[in-house]
Amino acid sequence: MTISKLNTILYNSINKVETISTSGIEQINTIDTPSSFATNYSIEGNGSNQYISLGNRENTGLNPTEAQINGDGYTWTQWIYIDDLSTTFQLYSLGVSGTNNYYGIQMVVNRNAAFVFHFFGLNGTSPGAGTNNRLTKRTQNSTISTGQWYHLGVVVPTNGYDDNSSWKMYINGSEYSGTYIDSGNTSLNLAYSGNSNLGAWQRAGTTLSNLFDGEINNAAIFSKGLNASNMAAIYNSGTPIDLSSNSGNYTESAALEAWWRFNEGTGTSYTDSTGNGYTGSGVNSPTWSTNTP
């Protein structure tokens, strides 16, 4: 048994117990306290040529089918700190590289500071790069600012793949409260082409765009549509939590498909902490930063 709360207060929200730091307490009344969770580093991109390659992930949980998404929903989350928004800041680019046509899944903050999520694919059987080849949900412009940490998330619920009105966008643990803008083709056939990346959109050949300029931290994907309580618990008042085990209102560790902590602090290999093998590789040596949420 491990302590998750003291007098209804989440243990990871408590700094001290009767003047003693919680990091120095191993047990309370013979019950183990939670193990510490470090967030010492973030990975930083220069907005020019640095990003994270996940390789070709077709036929895996990083490139889910429409049926997989509809089955239990899907959730994408990431902590970000934006230095500059003169161009779009790419968060997830999953199976959308190597072609000028639209494919795969994208989560971005665009240059107008709107939070945006796309499914890309085929209009019937036809590829393309227009409205009929995407299904999109976004916030209003000027929603996200530079120079501060955000926890951003998108939840697509069970049977919600082709109904973007049912998708929810979360900012710092709460669903976006402004007016959504939904657009695109609700008959879109989701399709993938090429590599998946974090922090860049690789178009035809080696052409790169939307390279991230700032830091990312604790990026996670769940093969389930998380509820509001879980999203608030993951945000945890601005402090990342250990997603590998349930604690308090966080109850969906079993649905964790991929989780990059970016806490190695050295090198250009970024472990997927789920054990599912989605290790990322830094391209052009993104740097390590001690700016963390």
Buried (B, 14 or more C-beta within 10 A) or exposed (E): EEBBEBEEEBBBEBEEBEEEEBEEBEEEEEEEBBEEBEBEBBBBBBBEEBBBBBBBBBEBBBBBEBEBBBBBBBBBBBBBBBBBBEBBBBBBBBBBBBBEBBBBBBBBBBBBBBBBBBBBBBBEEEBBBEEBBBBBBBBBEEBBEBEEBBBBBBBBBBBBBBBBEBBBBBBBBEEBEEEBBBEBBEEBBBBBBBBBBBBBBBBEEEEBEBBBBBBBBBBBBBBBBBBBBBBBBBBBEEEBBBBBBBBBBBBBBEBBBBBBBBBBEEEBEBBBBBEBEBEBEBBEEBBBBEEBB
